[in-house]
Amino acid sequence: MAEAADNQGASPAPARRRWLRRAIVLLAGTPVLAALIYSPAPRAQAAQASSVDVQLTSMAPSAPVKGDTLTIQGTVLNTGSETINDAHVGLRVGPALADRSSIDEAAERTGFRAGADPGEIDPAYAVKIASLPSKVSQDFTLTIPVNKLELDKDGVYQLGVSLSGVTDSRPSEQVMGIKRTFLPWQPEAAAKRSQLTYAWPLISTTRVTAETGSDELQTPVFLDDSLADELRPGGRLERMVTLGKDLPITWVIDPDLLYTVDAMTKGYRVRSPGGKPVQGKSKAVAEQWLSSLEAAVQGKKVVALPFADPDLASLAHQGKDVSGTLGQLRPATDKAKQAVETVLHVPASTDFSWPVDGAIDPSIVNVATSAGAHNVLTRSDSLVESGALGYTPSAARPIGAGTTAVVADADLSTAFDGDMLNAGTSTLAVQRFLAHSLALNLQKTDEPRSFVVAPQRMPSVSQVQSMAEALHGLQAGRWTQPADLEAAAAAKPDPGATTQVPGAGQYPEALRKPELPVSAFEKIRTTQSTLDHFKVILAAPDRVEIPFGNTTNREMSASWRGRPDEARLYRDQVQEYLIGLTEKVKVIPKSDATLSGHSATIPVSVQNSLVQDVHDLVLRVKSANPTRLMFSDSEQQVTVQGDHTQTVKFTANATASGPVEVTAQLFTKDGVPYGKERKFTVEATEITPTVMLVIAGGVLLLVLAGIKMYASRKRVAARAAAEESTQPSDESPDTGAQSTEGSGTSETVDR
């Protein structure tokens, strides 16, 4: 009778019988015997329909020891249409689970299964609920001394929290709803403890554009000011730093994030709808976060990813055949180490690469190592074990060519992928994580092992909180001990572990779809080519080379996954901005000119609207009809100061009259055309020898006429003087008349 009641979940079986039944199941060791012991009637095997939703909002301690009191809090919600009467919330403790697959199987089960689910413990610890109306919820708190749970040996135990009661249509007591979780039981430190490495990623999305100010610091321009939301108290990145500082973790940092926040502390601008960037307002927030991070990483291991966290899979599958693409990886790695040491003042390892979700194939490994890393952080659902070992091997796997695959455990790494905002979901995830970590350590092997956890790249605030709670549950160190990522990579590999990198055909299609397309890398190559062409004329090329080099890395970032439109817009804006800069150095459009005579000078002006000088430019002019109009020196070196215009004069020679089209074009010192060519027309007037003779003859006649007039004037003056000397003094009117005549003659000659 007691056993029958226990199968129905109505009343507990005696402790002695429950202990005996657990022992029989454990000793049986075969599914057949277990089935013989547990199998009730076929109809009883089916899960009962649940009319109550049971949620567990907290469980403390998450990994108890002897003498502890277990406290479980939660809520029950009557989802049915009938009121539940004479109800109670009780705790059910199952036998220790045999392996990790049993944990996953139990976690996925729903509904109560009579016979498969254990009976309740002592009813004295149940919480009574007299009535639970339809659509009404009620909180509960179960408090049970751990020694009442009859935990027989070290292991992972399944816990079930159920609500039982009666309704008008079901007058006999039945289980109306159940929620399962896990209790890791290792009250004393294990003789052999696993090393556990937890990678703590500080990564965010790209915020910085290629635009900079004209000031000495080249104040950067941000896409928006949303990073401040992640940095301020309660934000995602603030939570990661605040919680991570007290945890045994390895910091895995994107150096671009450090540069971005550091730039905020020095002053930054943000794009605005009006077009003109406005001053950023989160300088103090950035300073506080950076100061907190610098303090948190002291004495901890720091791994720096290549600058801007490049999407290695996209590079391997889409970008490797686009010339110049892979050449960006090594500089990205060099910048990484410098960024951490400059901003945080701690050493950093750059010997790790991390493909998205740890998924690898041979091409991804090749690209990852081309960045200079010897360790590839992958995951056990990519580098899958054959199962021949019977246990999970250590993380480090040599995969050839001096490269080590550091295999993160998939179950531990994805434990907090879901929405952890709900306290019940978070509690279950934490307990499942602890259960898997203990089950790993309990596996039968003589050698100590090392395990790695590589969570999602950008965990949410609730996910970060759950991750921290799980690590706090391990801090007692009874079955794990913390280790850093470098130690995990250097650990002795298991000789029987899988080292065969999966083929390209095994790469998950779900991860291949959001990769950056080939067109993205072609656009990046075009932009890089424009940059290379531009910087050779600059007196201070670093002012464009550094910001655009960083932007090129950002265009390849893994953070663009799932945001193809935003990624495309970012690339387009980078290219447009660079082209706009190159167009600030140009030949000024020239109006048509007229050339009279055999030769003349034609001025052509070059404008430099940049803040720095340009040099190593050659200005060439070319006549469309050299037989009519030619230049004695068709090219000249050009140097133009910042924000100035330089005018260059070319000597032109005309051999025939008529219009001639002339082209002015800038070239780099390597002979590559720079900027737009300018066309203008020169109207040449032909001067022939006959015309020159006519002109010369006319000039000669004028000269002779002048000489003749001068001689005539002299004769007139002499004759007038002679007549004056022979005339009497009282003939003054004639003299006046003569003087007047002479004066008139003189005036005529002067004209």
Secondary structure, 3 states (H helix, E strand, C coil): CHHHHHHHCCCCCCHHHHHHHHHHHHHHCCHHHHHHHHCCCHHHHCCECCCEEEEEEEEECCCCCCCCEEEEEEEEEECCCCCEEEEEEEEEEEEECCCHHHHHHHHHCCCECECCECCECCHHHCEEEEEECCCCEEEEEEEEEHHHCCCCCCEEEEEEEEEEEECCCCCCCEEEEEEEEEEEECCCCCCCCEEEEEEEEECCCCCEEEEECCCCCCCEEECCCCHHHHHCCCCHHHHHHHHHCCCCCEEEECHHHHHHHHHHHHCCEECCCCCCCEECCCHHHHHHHHHHHHHHCCCCCEEECCCCCECHHHHHHHHCCCCCCHHHHHHHHHHHHHHHHHHCCCCCECCEECCHHHCCCHHHHHHHHHCCCCEEEEECCCCCCCCCCCCCCCCEEEEECCEEEEEECHHHHCCCCCCCCCHHHHHHHHHHHHHHHHHHHHCCCCCCCEEEECCCCCCCHHHHHHHHHHHHHHCCCCCEEECCHHHHHHCCCCCCCCCCCCCHHHCCHHHHCCCCCHHHHHHHHHHHHHHHHHHCCECCCHHHHHHHHHHHHHHCEHHHCCCHHHHHHHHHHHHHHHHHHHCCEEECCCCCEEEECCEEEEEEEEEECCCCCEEEEEEEEEECCCCCEEECCCEEEEEECCCEEEEEEEEEEECCCEEEEEEEEEEECCCCEEEEEEEEEEEEECCCHHHHHHHHHHHHHHHHHHHHHHHHHHHHHHHHHHHHHHCCCCCHHHHHHHHHHHHHHHHHHHC
